[in-house]
Amino acid sequence: MRRLVGAVVLMAALGGCSVAEAPAPVAPPPPAPPAACLLDTGALTATTGLTWAPDPSTASDTRCVYDPSGTPRPADGPAFLSVDVTRDPAPTLDTVAELCEDGSRAPVGTTGFVCRYQGGNVFAAVTHDGHLVTLAASAVPTGTTAAQLVVAFDQQVTALSR
């Protein structure tokens, strides 16, 4: 009998040690960014020398505006990059390329281009996931150049055309 009681006490003691702790609650994943906020800000920063961030008040699935932080506002208005995603049947690249200054359009990737428009600003377009995506600089921000924006847009369009 003594052995039986000892075995029961031992089993109870071991059973108490094997109680599994409840798993720690897992934080839900952060919400996905709006679909139009699809630029690689790290690459933009590396190429232009400016830090870019999407403006949350403009972010949607069809438009996203990126502001350069820490740059003074140019005299002729704010400088920003805008991304627009056409959800309806997309116009052809040739149609939107009519914005380009003559002779400035250069192909990028397999389905895009970059060009100059409106007196030296930069514009680009690409077909991405069946939609037309356009990138436009409202002005060249202080601290970078139009040439750097062209290279940055080229990189962004190349990444999107894959």
HUFENQUI-V66367 format. One record per pair of residues at least 24 apart in sequence whose ideal C-beta (glycine too) atoms are under 10 Angstrom apart, sorted by sequence separation. I is the first residue (numbers start at 1). GAP is how many residues later the second one is. If there is no record, write none. Layout:
BEGIN
I_GAP + I_GAP
END
This chain:
BEGIN
34_24 + 35_24 + 36_24 + 37_24 + 44_24 + 45_24 + 58_24 + 59_24 + 60_24 + 61_24 + 62_24 + 99_24 + 100_24 + 122_24 + 133_24 + 34_25 + 35_25 + 36_25 + 39_25 + 41_25 + 55_25 + 58_25 + 60_25 + 62_25 + 100_25 + 120_25 + 121_25 + 122_25 + 124_25 + 135_25 + 33_26 + 34_26 + 35_26 + 36_26 + 37_26 + 38_26 + 61_26 + 62_26 + 97_26 + 99_26 + 120_26 + 122_26 + 123_26 + 124_26 + 34_27 + 35_27 + 36_27 + 37_27 + 39_27 + 54_27 + 55_27 + 96_27 + 119_27 + 122_27 + 123_27 + 126_27 + 133_27 + 33_28 + 34_28 + 35_28 + 36_28 + 37_28 + 52_28 + 96_28 + 97_28 + 121_28 + 122_28 + 124_28 + 125_28 + 133_28 + 34_29 + 35_29 + 36_29 + 37_29 + 50_29 + 52_29 + 54_29 + 96_29 + 120_29 + 122_29 + 124_29 + 128_29 + 34_30 + 95_30 + 116_30 + 122_30 + 123_30 + 124_30 + 126_30 + 33_31 + 50_31 + 94_31 + 122_31 + 126_31 + 128_31 + 129_31 + 93_32 + 122_32 + 124_32 + 125_32 + 126_32 + 128_32 + 48_33 + 92_33 + 93_33 + 116_33 + 124_33 + 126_33 + 127_33 + 128_33 + 91_34 + 93_34 + 116_34 + 126_34 + 127_34 + 128_34 + 90_35 + 92_35 + 99_35 + 114_35 + 115_35 + 125_35 + 126_35 + 96_36 + 114_36 + 124_36 + 44_37 + 90_37 + 95_37 + 99_37 + 114_37 + 90_38 + 96_38 + 114_38 + 115_38 + 86_39 + 93_39 + 114_39 + 90_40 + 92_40 + 113_40 + 114_40 + 81_41 + 83_41 + 84_41 + 86_41 + 89_41 + 90_41 + 91_41 + 93_41 + 112_41 + 113_41 + 114_41 + 39_42 + 79_42 + 89_42 + 90_42 + 108_42 + 112_42 + 114_42 + 81_43 + 85_43 + 87_43 + 88_43 + 89_43 + 90_43 + 91_43 + 114_43 + 39_44 + 85_44 + 86_44 + 87_44 + 88_44 + 90_44 + 106_44 + 112_44 + 113_44 + 114_44 + 38_45 + 86_45 + 87_45 + 108_45 + 109_45 + 112_45 + 36_46 + 37_46 + 85_46 + 86_46 + 104_46 + 108_46 + 109_46 + 111_46 + 112_46 + 36_47 + 38_47 + 84_47 + 85_47 + 86_47 + 107_47 + 108_47 + 109_47 + 112_47 + 35_48 + 36_48 + 37_48 + 84_48 + 85_48 + 86_48 + 106_48 + 108_48 + 109_48 + 110_48 + 112_48 + 34_49 + 36_49 + 84_49 + 85_49 + 108_49 + 109_49 + 111_49 + 112_49 + 35_50 + 83_50 + 84_50 + 107_50 + 108_50 + 109_50 + 111_50 + 34_51 + 36_51 + 83_51 + 84_51 + 108_51 + 109_51 + 110_51 + 111_51 + 35_52 + 82_52 + 83_52 + 84_52 + 108_52 + 109_52 + 110_52 + 82_53 + 83_53 + 108_53 + 109_53 + 81_54 + 82_54 + 107_54 + 81_55 + 82_55 + 80_56 + 81_56 + 82_56 + 80_57 + 81_57 + 79_58 + 80_58 + 79_59 + 80_59 + 78_60 + 79_60 + 81_60 + 77_61 + 78_61 + 79_61 + 80_61 + 76_62 + 77_62 + 79_62 + 76_63 + 78_63 + 79_63 + 74_64 + 75_64 + 79_64 + 74_65 + 79_65 + 73_66 + 74_66 + 74_67 + 73_68 + 74_68 + 81_68 + 62_69 + 66_69 + 72_69 + 73_69 + 71_70 + 72_70 + 79_70 + 66_71 + 70_71 + 71_71 + 72_71 + 81_71 + 70_72 + 71_72 + 81_72 + 65_73 + 68_73 + 70_73 + 71_73 + 83_73 + 67_74 + 68_74 + 68_75 + 81_75 + 68_76 + 83_77 + 48_89 + 52_89 + 38_90 + 38_91 + 50_91 + 48_92 + 49_92 + 50_92 + 51_92 + 48_93 + 50_93 + 35_94 + 39_94 + 49_94 + 50_94 + 36_95 + 38_95 + 48_95 + 49_95 + 35_96 + 39_96 + 48_96 + 49_96 + 36_97 + 38_97 + 47_97 + 48_97 + 35_98 + 50_98 + 49_99 + 50_99 + 44_100 + 48_100 + 52_100 + 47_101 + 48_101 + 47_102 + 50_102 + 47_103 + 48_103 + 49_103 + 44_104 + 47_104 + 48_104 + 44_105 + 47_105 + 48_105 + 46_106 + 47_106 + 45_107 + 47_107 + 44_108 + 47_108 + 43_109 + 44_109 + 46_109 + 47_109 + 44_111 + 40_112 + 43_112 + 44_112 + 39_113 + 43_113 + 39_114 + 40_115 + 39_116 + 40_116 + 43_116 + 39_117 + 38_118 + 40_119 + 39_120 + 40_120 + 38_121 + 39_121 + 38_122
END
